[in-house]
């Protein structure tokens, strides 16, 4: 991309944060998320994105954009480009920490205001449907009745966007804007409403700022390096897994072969034993009859053949 055509992409979290620094852009996007006319979103204030910890052992939370509305509602908006295996747990952690941080020890629970966690994902998180935008609340499993609206999750899956965005679907329009990859695409979305137009102009200004561009490129490089490392680790893990599987398979095969051989040997031994026993029985019977024909008594035959008198009599009978 040439210098003149360069434009930052909102899917890079640095760019998304910078966009949300603009109060008008922030107002337009939040009004779409809350399904309210922009004029009803009276005021938004950016909050520190470092969540407090009760102790040094608590996990630290750092959010992309954290906003406070005039009515006390708090919103946390995060842009995530690459697949994150435990995203649900991460979102719930941040939502819970945000909710918890509203009151101090000893304060009344009535001070707790609504908290919303917004996940803007540039990957498919729910593969079993084509819904690109969903709002999630606590509800009764049987009646589906809303239990509380104080905690809410919103999930925007950019990869599921339909090819055409209908007029009036403000959330989808913003998703289309965030998914754009060229100046032409951003320009087309800017014609949709004044807030997207403001977002486009903010992008142009950010992209023309040399210092911001360096920060953006450094963040983009860090993301690419991280993704490369993850991919490399996955390949090494796959190779190691294949080798372990091969060795385990050989060991299982060896043991199975030994077991099969043992059982086969037992069967052959039994068969051979029967054949040998039969042969010995025939020889014994011949010896008994031979001695009997020579005039020997059953008692004498038993002694000479080293068998019982009863067996001699059985053979003779």
C-alpha positions as CSV (number, residue, x, y, z in Angstrom):
1,X,0.0,0.0,0.0
2,X,1.4,3.4,-1.0
3,X,1.8,6.3,1.4
4,X,-1.2,8.1,-0.2
5,X,-3.5,5.0,0.0
6,X,-2.5,4.0,3.5
7,X,-5.3,3.9,6.0
8,X,-5.4,2.3,9.4
9,X,-7.7,-0.7,10.0
10,X,-10.1,-0.6,13.0
11,X,-9.5,-4.3,13.6
12,X,-6.1,-3.5,14.9
13,X,-6.9,-2.7,18.6
14,X,-4.7,0.4,18.6
15,X,-6.7,2.0,15.8
16,X,-10.0,1.0,17.4
17,X,-9.0,2.7,20.7
18,X,-8.0,5.8,18.9
19,X,-11.3,5.9,17.0
20,X,-13.2,5.7,20.3
21,X,-11.2,8.7,21.7
22,X,-13.5,10.8,19.4
23,X,-16.7,11.6,21.4
24,X,-18.9,11.8,18.3
25,X,-17.7,8.4,17.0
26,X,-18.1,6.9,20.4
27,X,-21.6,8.3,20.7
28,X,-22.6,7.0,17.3
29,X,-21.3,3.5,18.0
30,X,-22.8,3.3,21.5
31,X,-26.2,4.4,20.2
32,X,-26.1,1.6,17.7
33,X,-25.2,-1.0,20.4
34,X,-27.9,0.3,22.8
35,X,-30.5,0.6,19.9
36,X,-31.1,4.3,20.9
37,X,-31.2,7.4,18.8
38,X,-27.8,9.2,19.1
39,X,-29.4,12.2,20.7
40,X,-30.6,9.9,23.6
41,X,-27.0,9.0,24.4
42,X,-26.5,12.3,26.4
43,X,-22.9,11.9,27.4
44,X,-20.1,9.3,27.4
45,X,-16.8,9.5,29.4
46,X,-13.8,7.3,28.9
47,X,-12.7,5.5,32.0
48,X,-9.3,4.1,32.9
49,X,-8.9,0.7,31.2
50,X,-6.8,-0.8,34.0
51,X,-9.2,-2.7,36.3
52,X,-8.4,-2.6,40.0
53,X,-7.2,-5.6,42.0
54,X,-8.1,-6.4,45.5
55,X,-4.8,-8.1,46.1
56,X,-1.4,-8.6,44.4
57,X,-2.5,-12.1,43.5
58,X,-5.6,-11.1,41.6
59,X,-5.4,-11.3,37.8
60,X,-4.9,-8.0,36.1
61,X,-7.5,-6.8,33.6
62,X,-6.7,-4.4,30.8
63,X,-9.6,-3.5,28.4
64,X,-9.5,-1.8,25.0
65,X,-12.2,0.8,25.7
66,X,-14.1,1.4,28.9
67,X,-17.0,4.0,28.8
68,X,-19.3,5.5,31.4
69,X,-22.7,6.8,30.4
70,X,-24.5,9.5,32.2
71,X,-27.1,7.1,33.7
72,X,-24.2,5.1,35.3
73,X,-24.1,2.3,32.7
74,X,-20.5,1.1,32.1
75,X,-19.4,-0.5,28.8
76,X,-16.2,-2.3,27.9
77,X,-15.5,-2.7,24.2
78,X,-12.8,-5.0,23.0
79,X,-11.5,-5.7,19.5
80,X,-10.1,-9.2,18.9
81,X,-8.7,-10.2,15.5
82,X,-7.4,-13.7,16.0
83,X,-9.2,-16.7,17.5
84,X,-9.1,-16.8,21.3
85,X,-9.9,-20.2,22.8
86,X,-11.2,-19.0,26.1
87,X,-12.9,-15.8,25.0
88,X,-16.1,-16.6,26.8
89,X,-14.3,-16.9,30.1
90,X,-12.3,-13.8,29.4
91,X,-15.4,-11.7,28.6
92,X,-17.1,-13.0,31.8
93,X,-14.0,-12.2,33.8
94,X,-13.9,-8.6,32.6
95,X,-17.6,-8.1,32.9
96,X,-17.5,-9.4,36.5
97,X,-14.6,-7.2,37.4
98,X,-16.2,-4.2,35.9
99,X,-19.4,-4.9,37.9
100,X,-17.5,-5.6,41.1
101,X,-15.4,-2.4,40.8
102,X,-18.5,-0.1,41.2
103,X,-18.7,-0.4,45.0
104,X,-16.3,-0.5,47.9
105,X,-16.5,-2.7,51.0
106,X,-19.5,-1.8,53.1
107,X,-21.4,0.1,50.4
108,X,-24.9,-0.8,49.4
109,X,-25.6,-3.1,46.4
110,X,-28.2,-0.6,45.2
111,X,-25.3,1.5,43.8
112,X,-24.6,-1.2,41.2
113,X,-25.4,-0.1,37.7
114,X,-25.7,-1.9,34.4
115,X,-22.4,-3.2,32.9
116,X,-22.1,-4.3,29.3
117,X,-19.2,-6.2,27.7
118,X,-18.9,-5.8,23.9
119,X,-16.8,-8.3,22.0
120,X,-16.0,-7.3,18.4
121,X,-14.5,-10.5,16.9
122,X,-12.8,-10.8,13.5
123,X,-13.3,-14.6,13.7
124,X,-16.2,-16.9,13.9
125,X,-17.0,-17.7,17.5
126,X,-20.4,-19.5,17.1
127,X,-19.9,-21.8,14.0
128,X,-23.4,-23.4,14.2
129,X,-25.4,-20.4,13.0
130,X,-25.2,-17.3,10.8
131,X,-26.1,-14.7,13.4
132,X,-23.5,-12.0,13.3
133,X,-24.8,-10.0,16.3
134,X,-26.2,-11.2,19.6
135,X,-27.1,-9.8,23.0
136,X,-26.9,-12.2,26.0
137,X,-28.5,-11.8,29.4
138,X,-29.2,-13.9,32.5
139,X,-32.6,-15.6,31.9
140,X,-34.7,-18.4,33.5
141,X,-33.9,-21.7,31.8
142,X,-37.5,-22.8,31.6
143,X,-39.5,-19.6,31.1
144,X,-36.8,-17.5,29.4
145,X,-37.9,-14.6,31.6
146,X,-35.2,-12.0,32.2
147,X,-33.6,-12.4,35.6
148,X,-31.5,-9.2,35.6
149,X,-30.4,-6.7,32.9
150,X,-27.5,-5.5,35.1
151,X,-25.0,-7.6,33.3
152,X,-25.0,-8.0,29.5
153,X,-22.8,-9.5,26.8
154,X,-22.8,-8.3,23.2
155,X,-20.9,-10.3,20.6
156,X,-20.3,-9.0,17.1
157,X,-18.8,-11.5,14.7
158,X,-17.4,-9.6,11.7
159,X,-16.8,-12.7,9.6
160,X,-20.5,-13.5,9.5
161,X,-21.6,-10.2,8.1
162,X,-24.1,-10.5,5.2
163,X,-22.8,-9.1,1.8
164,X,-25.4,-6.3,1.9
165,X,-26.3,-4.3,5.0
166,X,-29.8,-3.0,5.0
167,X,-30.6,0.6,5.8
168,X,-31.5,1.2,9.4
169,X,-29.4,-1.7,10.8
170,X,-26.9,0.6,12.6
171,X,-25.0,-2.1,14.4
172,X,-24.4,-4.0,11.1
173,X,-23.3,-0.7,9.4
174,X,-20.7,-0.2,12.1
175,X,-19.6,-3.8,11.8
176,X,-19.2,-3.3,8.0
177,X,-17.2,-0.2,8.7
178,X,-14.9,-2.0,11.1
179,X,-14.4,-4.8,8.5
180,X,-13.5,-2.5,5.6
181,X,-10.0,-2.9,4.2
182,X,-9.6,0.1,1.8
183,X,-10.3,3.8,1.5
184,X,-13.0,3.1,-1.0
185,X,-14.9,0.8,1.4
186,X,-14.6,3.3,4.2
187,X,-15.8,6.1,1.9
188,X,-18.9,4.1,1.0
189,X,-19.7,3.4,4.6
190,X,-19.1,7.0,5.5
191,X,-22.1,8.0,3.3
192,X,-24.4,6.0,5.6
193,X,-24.6,8.5,8.4
194,X,-22.8,11.4,10.0
195,X,-21.3,9.3,12.7
196,X,-19.6,6.9,10.3
197,X,-18.5,9.9,8.3
198,X,-16.9,11.2,11.4
199,X,-15.2,7.9,12.0
200,X,-13.9,7.9,8.4
201,X,-12.4,11.4,8.8
202,X,-10.9,10.4,12.1
203,X,-9.2,7.4,10.4
204,X,-7.8,9.7,7.7
205,X,-6.4,12.0,10.3
206,X,-4.9,9.1,12.3
207,X,-3.4,7.6,9.2
208,X,-1.8,10.9,8.3
209,X,-0.2,11.4,11.7
210,X,3.4,10.0,11.5
211,X,3.7,9.3,15.2
212,X,0.3,7.5,15.3
213,X,1.2,5.6,12.2
214,X,4.5,4.3,13.8
215,X,2.5,3.2,16.9
216,X,-0.1,1.5,14.7
217,X,2.6,-0.3,12.7
218,X,4.4,-1.4,15.9
219,X,1.2,-2.8,17.3
220,X,0.4,-4.5,14.0
221,X,3.9,-6.0,13.9
222,X,3.5,-7.2,17.5
223,X,0.2,-8.9,16.6
224,X,1.8,-10.5,13.5
225,X,4.8,-11.7,15.5
226,X,2.5,-13.1,18.2
227,X,0.4,-14.9,15.6
228,X,3.5,-16.3,13.9
229,X,4.8,-17.6,17.2
230,X,1.5,-19.2,18.0
231,X,1.3,-20.8,14.6
232,X,4.9,-22.1,15.0
233,X,4.1,-23.5,18.4
234,X,1.1,-25.3,17.1
235,X,3.1,-26.9,14.3
236,X,5.8,-28.0,16.8
237,X,3.1,-29.3,19.0
238,X,1.5,-31.2,16.2
239,X,4.8,-32.7,15.1
240,X,5.6,-33.7,18.7
241,X,2.1,-35.2,19.0
242,X,2.5,-37.2,15.8
243,X,5.8,-38.6,17.1
244,X,4.4,-39.5,20.4
245,X,1.4,-41.1,18.7
246,X,3.6,-43.1,16.4
247,X,5.7,-44.4,19.4
248,X,2.6,-45.2,21.4
249,X,1.1,-46.9,18.4
250,X,4.2,-49.1,17.9
251,X,4.2,-50.1,21.6
252,X,0.5,-50.9,21.5
253,X,1.0,-52.9,18.3
254,X,3.9,-54.8,19.9
255,X,2.0,-55.7,23.0
256,X,-1.1,-56.7,20.9
257,X,1.2,-58.8,18.7
258,X,2.6,-60.6,21.8
259,X,-0.9,-61.2,23.2
260,X,-2.1,-62.5,19.8
261,X,1.0,-64.7,19.6
262,X,0.5,-66.0,23.1
263,X,-3.1,-66.9,22.5
264,X,-2.3,-68.5,19.1
265,X,0.5,-70.5,20.8
266,X,-1.9,-71.7,23.4
267,X,-4.3,-72.9,20.8
268,X,-1.6,-74.7,18.9
269,X,-0.3,-76.2,22.1
270,X,-3.7,-77.5,23.0
271,X,-4.2,-79.0,19.6
272,X,-0.8,-80.6,19.5
273,X,-1.3,-81.9,23.0
274,X,-4.6,-83.5,22.0
275,X,-2.9,-85.1,19.0
276,X,0.0,-86.3,21.1
277,X,-2.3,-87.7,23.8
278,X,-4.3,-89.5,21.2
279,X,-1.1,-91.0,19.8
280,X,0.2,-92.0,23.2
281,X,-3.2,-93.6,24.0
282,X,-3.1,-95.7,20.8
283,X,0.5,-96.9,21.6
284,X,-0.5,-97.8,25.2
285,X,-3.6,-99.7,24.0
286,X,-1.4,-101.7,21.6
287,X,1.1,-102.6,24.3
288,X,-1.8,-103.8,26.6
289,X,-3.2,-106.0,23.9
290,X,0.2,-107.4,23.0
291,X,1.0,-108.4,26.5
292,X,-2.6,-109.8,27.0
293,X,-2.1,-112.0,23.8
294,X,1.2,-113.3,25.4
295,X,-0.9,-114.6,28.3
296,X,-0.1,-111.9,30.8
297,X,-2.8,-111.2,33.4
298,X,-4.3,-107.7,33.8
299,X,-2.4,-107.3,37.1
300,X,0.9,-108.1,35.3
301,X,0.1,-105.8,32.4
302,X,-0.7,-102.9,34.8
303,X,2.8,-103.3,36.4
304,X,4.6,-103.7,33.1
305,X,2.8,-100.6,31.4
306,X,2.8,-98.5,34.6
307,X,-0.9,-97.9,34.5
308,X,-3.8,-98.7,36.8
309,X,-5.6,-102.1,36.8
310,X,-8.8,-100.3,36.0
311,X,-7.3,-98.7,32.9
312,X,-6.1,-102.1,31.7
313,X,-9.6,-103.5,32.1
314,X,-11.1,-100.5,30.2
315,X,-8.7,-101.0,27.3
316,X,-9.4,-104.7,27.2
317,X,-13.1,-104.2,27.3
